[in-house]
Amino acid sequence: MEKKNITQLLKGLEFELVQGNLQQEVSDVQLDSRKLTDNSLFIAIKGNALDAHRFIPKAIELGAKTILLEDIPESLVDGVTYIKLNNTGQAAGLVAANFYDNPSDKIKVVAITGTNGKTTVVTLLQNLFIKLGYNTGALTTIENKINDEVIPTKLTTPDPVTLQYLLSEMVKKNCSFCFMEASSHAIVQGRLHGIQLTGAIFSNISHDHLDYHGTMKEYINAKKRLFDTLPKSAFALVNIDDKRGPVMLQNCNAKHYSFALHTMANFKGKLIDNTFEGIQMEVNGHEAWFQLIGSFNAYNVLTAFATASCLGEDEISTLQALSELKPARGRFEQLVSPKNIRGIIDYAHTPDALENVLETIKDIKEDGERIITVVGCGGDRDKSKRPIMAKTAAMLSEEVILTSDNPRTEDPDEILDEMQEGISPTQARRTQVIVDRKEAILKAVEMAEPRDIILIAGKGHETYQEVNGIREHFDDKEELYKAFQQ
């Protein structure tokens, strides 16, 4: 990347030069002091858990010559340029965009926000547009991709510097489109600043992340901020079966479009048939078969179709390509045992998502087939949903096993105690608590009879279990496969 001076990087921002030279050249932009080299620019952000101002001395020691900060240190180092900003977190995306030559001006970026369905929709869209002949990038909870190249990720939405870097790499590889998840955290923290969006999509909202946002109102407002900042040239596509869909369009300058299964909309879908092999739908008057399963995936397919239409693609070509696509990893992923026990691995980690998956299974299964659900709740996350998750599982399953799901720094037993508060005395008779997730999966398989259905919910694509800050390898699909072979 060509070096730039500080003045170029601060274009569009209000700032105060505390010390130094605005013509100072910058070799790269970093938020992580451990990645700094000579002539780096270090952005000190005040996070919820960590204030990066404490790492400024280390950043200078490692070679940073420019520091963007909010609080001026008591002593300044000679030869270092210090720039004061009101909010470094909100500015980081613009600085990174300027450093990487504003890549979103050269690629069409479409962001999707909502509680459930983001990863599946982004995955569908990337695979769809590759089939339609385009080089395409994707940023998801599972992974970041540039065409077939996989770049691992730990965040639903990357930090603003990484985000601009990835977009610049997509531009280098001649990508026409980037489809990305926009989490509520990322929107509030300004990680998307500096990105010129071609479009934004709203899928749905249900109970999640209240540990961060505090109230549902604030959570909804966080999603809405994505639409409030869209330019007139962009499109806003919302699910109006969700009552918050129309809310997203209030005071939104972009072109408005809607999709729905149960309401009149610009893009209308109807679920005709639902099986463990796929769904048959009518989409804008055309019938088609898709390899995804469940009414919630009917929304995901419809969202992908509507997005492609907003981007000018032919309806028939889009439906043909969509019919060939498979679900994202860890989303209603199925295994069948030699004894004809069906296992389903799904990322459902919110009450609404869990209910959607279980209702889909109940709709498809035949009389006499039991649902055995293995589910837990993550530590250091929204505690209020724990009893609701357990209650949902108990209401819609014949047997329930409550277990660990990334306890992080919390005591797994305490998490499970909180989950059990949602279980009635009657439901408790068919609910077990097994802290060890591997043992819980084994127990579910031991309990199952031919044609029963085991749902392992919460982790989906994840290949780790995080306990006390340490991530150890753990894959629900692997564990289920091994249990099926015993």
Protein Blocks (a to p, Z undefined) as FASTA:
>chain_A
ZZddfklmmgoiacddfbdcfkbccfbdcfblklgcehiacdddddfkbcfklmmmmmmm
nopabdcdfbdcfbdcehiacdddfblmlmmmmmmmmmnopmmlmcccdddedjehklmm
mmmmmmmmmmnopacddddfkbccehjbccddfbfbacfklmmmmmmmmmmnopabdcdd
ddfklmmnopmgoiacfbdcdfbdcdehklmnopamlmmmmmmmmmmmpcfkbccdddfk
bmklmmmmgopabdcddddfkbccfbdcddfbdcfkbccddeehiacddfbecjklmmmm
mmmmmmmmmnopafklmmmmmmmpccdehiapacddfkopacdddfblbfklmmmmmmmm
mmmmcghiacdddddddehiafklmmmmmmmmmmmpfbdcdddehkljacfklmmmmmmm
mpcfklmmmcccdfblmlmmmmmmmmpcghiacddehjlmaccdceehiacdddfklmmm
mmmmZZ
